[in-house]
Amino acid sequence: MIRTSILVSLVVLAAASSQALASPFGYYPLRSRVFWGHGRARALALAPARPERPDRLPVQLDTGMMSRTIIVPGDALVAIPRTTGMGGTPTGPFLPGYASRSYAADLQLTVGFMPHLFAGIEGEFGRLNVSGSNLAGGYGVVGARFGVGPVSLTGEIAAGIREVRYNLYDDGTVSGIVEPRVRGELWLNDVFSVGAIAGSAFSAQSSWFGGAFLAVHNLPRAWSL
């Protein structure tokens, strides 16, 4: 089942993110260039230091929650509520075409392969607001990340497959997904950052979505962008 494969992949991603990766590229922070004169050092200006290669590539692990609208296809044999009981619990009868809200845990692992550019993989697992439903997806991600002070801005595209099971008796519907996204994150220190994400899928089954995440970095910000 696709859900089992995605869950196994998430465990592998978490393990891989803790390992150092050899870097064929250099990422150079700004630091004071020191000039010697009259027997003492004088820092004259901030300038790029002589290129030095860190011993690992910049790796970022994002964990968060995503919420999106899932539009049930018209030919799906599923149960979607016309009415609700106390607390919004679906009571039926149901119709295709209902816009259901989904909530999913999301895990993304990316590696910077050039300054500002990154690629990675992502998985999510959650459910719709219909009893017996679930959702799982696996994607490849490419994007660009830039920094302004303590804030990082990211544009990315995720592409992959997503399986949605609309109720307890549904076998599940698998569809291809392409999602352009934007992210904004605030660096708390050299290891952690928090942020928000928004985007929209090129798919008839989903529309705008948003979420929040906590990111863990293996390199300081100056070497991570």
C-alpha positions as CSV (number, residue, x, y, z in Angstrom):
1,M,0.0,0.0,0.0
2,I,1.2,3.5,-0.8
3,R,0.5,4.6,2.8
4,T,2.9,2.0,4.2
5,S,5.6,2.9,1.7
6,I,5.3,6.6,2.6
7,L,5.5,5.9,6.3
8,V,8.7,3.8,5.8
9,S,10.2,6.7,3.7
10,L,9.5,9.2,6.5
11,V,11.5,7.1,9.0
12,V,14.4,6.8,6.5
13,L,14.3,10.6,6.0
14,A,14.5,11.3,9.7
15,A,17.5,9.0,10.1
16,A,19.3,10.4,7.0
17,S,18.9,14.0,8.2
18,S,21.1,13.4,11.2
19,Q,24.1,12.3,9.2
20,A,26.8,14.6,7.8
21,L,27.1,14.8,4.0
22,A,30.3,15.5,2.2
23,S,30.1,18.8,0.3
24,P,31.5,19.4,-3.2
25,F,30.6,23.1,-3.0
26,G,31.7,25.9,-0.8
27,Y,29.3,28.1,1.3
28,Y,31.1,31.2,2.6
29,P,29.8,33.3,5.4
30,L,30.8,37.0,5.8
31,R,33.4,37.7,8.5
32,S,36.0,40.3,9.4
33,R,39.1,40.4,7.2
34,V,42.0,41.2,9.5
35,F,44.9,43.3,8.3
36,W,48.2,43.5,10.2
37,G,50.0,46.7,10.7
38,H,52.3,48.3,13.3
39,G,52.5,45.0,15.1
40,R,48.8,44.7,15.8
41,A,45.6,43.4,14.0
42,R,43.1,45.9,12.8
43,A,39.7,44.8,11.4
44,L,39.1,47.3,8.6
45,A,35.8,46.0,7.0
46,L,33.5,43.1,6.6
47,A,34.4,41.2,3.5
48,P,34.0,37.7,2.2
49,A,36.6,35.4,3.7
50,R,38.8,33.3,1.7
51,P,36.6,30.4,0.3
52,E,36.5,27.5,2.8
53,R,34.5,24.3,2.2
54,P,32.4,23.1,5.1
55,D,32.5,19.4,5.7
56,R,28.8,18.9,4.9
57,L,26.0,20.2,2.7
58,P,23.3,22.4,4.2
59,V,20.5,20.1,5.3
60,Q,17.1,21.3,6.4
61,L,14.4,19.1,8.1
62,D,10.9,20.6,8.3
63,T,8.2,19.1,10.4
64,G,4.7,20.7,10.5
65,M,1.0,20.5,9.8
66,M,-0.8,21.2,6.5
67,S,-4.4,22.0,5.9
68,R,-6.0,21.9,2.5
69,T,-9.3,21.7,0.7
70,I,-10.0,18.4,-1.0
71,I,-12.7,18.4,-3.7
72,V,-14.3,15.0,-4.1
73,P,-14.4,14.0,-7.8
74,G,-17.9,13.7,-9.3
75,D,-17.4,10.1,-10.3
76,A,-16.2,9.0,-6.8
77,L,-18.4,6.5,-5.0
78,V,-17.9,8.1,-1.6
79,A,-19.9,9.5,1.3
80,I,-19.7,13.2,1.8
81,P,-22.1,15.0,4.3
82,R,-25.0,17.2,3.3
83,T,-25.8,17.7,7.0
84,T,-23.9,17.6,10.2
85,G,-24.7,16.7,13.8
86,M,-23.4,18.1,17.0
87,G,-19.8,19.4,16.8
88,G,-19.9,19.2,13.0
89,T,-19.8,15.4,12.8
90,P,-21.1,14.2,9.4
91,T,-24.4,12.4,9.5
92,G,-25.2,12.0,5.8
93,P,-26.6,11.4,3.2
94,F,-23.5,12.2,1.1
95,L,-22.8,13.6,-2.4
96,P,-19.7,13.8,-4.6
97,G,-18.4,17.3,-5.2
98,Y,-18.2,18.1,-1.5
99,A,-15.3,20.3,-0.4
100,S,-13.7,18.6,2.5
101,R,-10.9,20.0,4.7
102,S,-7.9,17.8,5.3
103,Y,-5.3,18.0,8.1
104,A,-2.0,16.2,7.7
105,A,1.4,15.9,9.4
106,D,4.2,16.8,7.0
107,L,7.9,16.0,6.9
108,Q,10.3,17.5,4.3
109,L,14.0,16.9,4.0
110,T,16.0,19.2,1.6
111,V,19.7,19.5,0.8
112,G,21.3,22.6,-0.7
113,F,23.4,21.6,-3.8
114,M,24.3,25.1,-4.9
115,P,24.0,28.5,-3.2
116,H,20.3,29.3,-2.8
117,L,19.2,26.2,-4.6
118,F,17.9,23.0,-3.0
119,A,16.2,19.7,-3.7
120,G,14.6,17.1,-1.5
121,I,11.8,14.7,-0.7
122,E,8.6,15.1,1.3
123,G,5.8,13.0,2.8
124,E,2.5,13.7,4.5
125,F,-0.1,11.6,6.2
126,G,-3.5,12.7,7.6
127,R,-7.2,12.6,7.2
128,L,-10.2,14.5,5.9
129,N,-13.0,15.8,8.2
130,V,-15.0,12.7,7.3
131,S,-15.1,9.6,9.4
132,G,-13.0,6.7,8.1
133,S,-11.0,8.9,5.6
134,N,-7.3,9.3,5.3
135,L,-4.7,10.9,3.1
136,A,-1.1,10.2,2.2
137,G,1.3,11.7,-0.3
138,G,5.0,11.5,-1.4
139,Y,6.7,14.2,-3.4
140,G,10.0,15.4,-4.8
141,V,10.8,19.1,-4.1
142,V,13.0,21.7,-5.8
143,G,13.3,25.3,-5.0
144,A,15.3,28.5,-4.2
145,R,15.8,30.1,-0.9
146,F,17.0,33.7,-0.1
147,G,17.6,35.5,3.1
148,V,16.7,39.0,4.3
149,G,18.1,39.5,7.8
150,P,16.8,36.8,10.1
151,V,14.1,35.9,7.6
152,S,14.3,33.4,4.8
153,L,12.0,33.4,1.8
154,T,11.5,30.3,-0.3
155,G,9.8,29.4,-3.6
156,E,9.4,25.7,-4.4
157,I,7.6,23.2,-6.5
158,A,6.6,19.8,-5.2
159,A,5.5,17.0,-7.6
160,G,4.5,13.4,-6.7
161,I,1.5,11.3,-5.9
162,R,-1.3,11.5,-3.3
163,E,-3.8,8.8,-2.2
164,V,-7.1,9.9,-0.7
165,R,-9.4,7.5,1.0
166,Y,-12.8,9.3,1.2
167,N,-14.5,7.1,3.8
168,L,-14.1,3.7,5.5
169,Y,-15.5,1.7,2.5
170,D,-13.5,3.6,-0.2
171,D,-10.5,1.8,-1.8
172,G,-8.7,5.1,-2.2
173,T,-8.0,7.4,-5.2
174,V,-4.4,7.9,-6.3
175,S,-3.6,11.1,-8.4
176,G,-0.5,13.0,-9.6
177,I,0.1,16.3,-7.9
178,V,2.1,19.4,-8.8
179,E,2.2,22.2,-6.2
180,P,3.9,25.5,-6.5
181,R,4.5,27.0,-3.0
182,V,5.9,29.9,-1.1
183,R,7.5,29.7,2.4
184,G,8.6,32.3,4.9
185,E,10.6,31.4,7.9
186,L,12.2,33.2,10.9
187,W,15.5,32.0,12.2
188,L,15.5,31.6,16.0
189,N,19.2,30.7,16.2
190,D,21.7,28.8,14.2
191,V,19.8,25.5,14.5
192,F,16.1,26.2,14.6
193,S,13.6,28.3,12.5
194,V,9.8,28.5,12.3
195,G,7.7,29.5,9.4
196,A,4.5,29.3,7.3
197,I,3.7,27.8,3.9
198,A,1.0,28.5,1.3
199,G,0.3,27.3,-2.2
200,S,-2.1,25.7,-4.6
201,A,-2.1,22.4,-6.5
202,F,-2.6,21.9,-10.2
203,S,-5.3,19.4,-9.5
204,A,-9.1,19.2,-9.7
205,Q,-9.2,17.5,-6.3
206,S,-7.5,20.3,-4.3
207,S,-7.2,24.1,-4.1
208,W,-5.4,26.5,-1.8
209,F,-3.7,25.2,1.3
210,G,-1.6,26.5,4.1
211,G,0.4,25.3,7.1
212,A,3.1,26.0,9.7
213,F,6.4,24.2,10.4
214,L,9.5,24.0,12.6
215,A,12.8,23.5,10.8
216,V,16.1,22.0,12.0
217,H,19.3,23.0,10.3
218,N,22.7,21.3,10.3
219,L,24.6,24.5,9.4
220,P,24.3,28.2,10.5
221,R,22.2,30.5,8.4
222,A,25.2,32.0,6.6
223,W,26.0,28.6,5.1
224,S,22.5,27.4,4.7
225,L,21.3,29.8,2.0
